[in-house]
Amino acid sequence: MDSRTVELNNRERAALRAIARGAAEITCSCEPDLFIDGLACCDQFTARRLAHLDYIAPARPGLPGQRVRAVLTESGRAALDQKSAQRSAA
């Protein structure tokens, strides 16, 4: 991912926080689905946007469609940390 700033909405930030705390799974797919606390995320556009921005990824390889633990990438962690820092500075 390049260094441009990407504005995240509240739902996207909430998904990143859930992933950071280890409460999410993602399907192994080019258009992944996200599951939080075992339930399908109602906004699959959010899951796919975060994946295409390289903010989230499967923790390990899997078969197509298989659910595996979701993890934050370095870019995803930076995006989440940046928003936290902005709130602290306000």
C-alpha positions, -999 to +999 in steps of 0.1 A: +000+000+000+012+035-008+015+063+018-018+080+008-043+087+036-074+065+035-104+077+054-121+048+073-157+049+084-168+038+119-177+003+108-143-003+091-125+009+123-147-014+144-139-043+122-102-035+125-105-034+163-123-068+163-096-083+141-069-068+164-084-085+194-085-119+176-123-121+173-125-124+135-122-149+107-119-143+070-126-166+041-097-175+018-108-158-014-100-129-037-133-114-024-132-125+012-161-126+037-155-115+073-169-132+104-168-115+138-175-134+170-186-163+147-212-143+129-211-131+093-203-094+090-235-078+076-214-054+054-193-075+031-182-044+013-163-035+044-145-068+045-135-066+009-125-030+010-102-037+040-087-067+022-081-048-010-065-019+010-042-046+024-053-038+060-065-074+068-053-108+056-058-145+065-034-156+093-025-187+072-032-201+038-063-222+034-085-238+008-107-215-013-137-205+009-122-219+041-125-197+072-093-189+089-083-164+116-081-128+103-051-106+112-042-070+107-014-063+083+012-037+090-008-012+070-040-021+090-023-017+123-009+017+112-044+028+101-059+018+134-030+034+154-032+066+134-069+070+143-062+063+180-034+089+180-057+115+164-083+109+191-057+113+218-044+145+204-079+161+202 
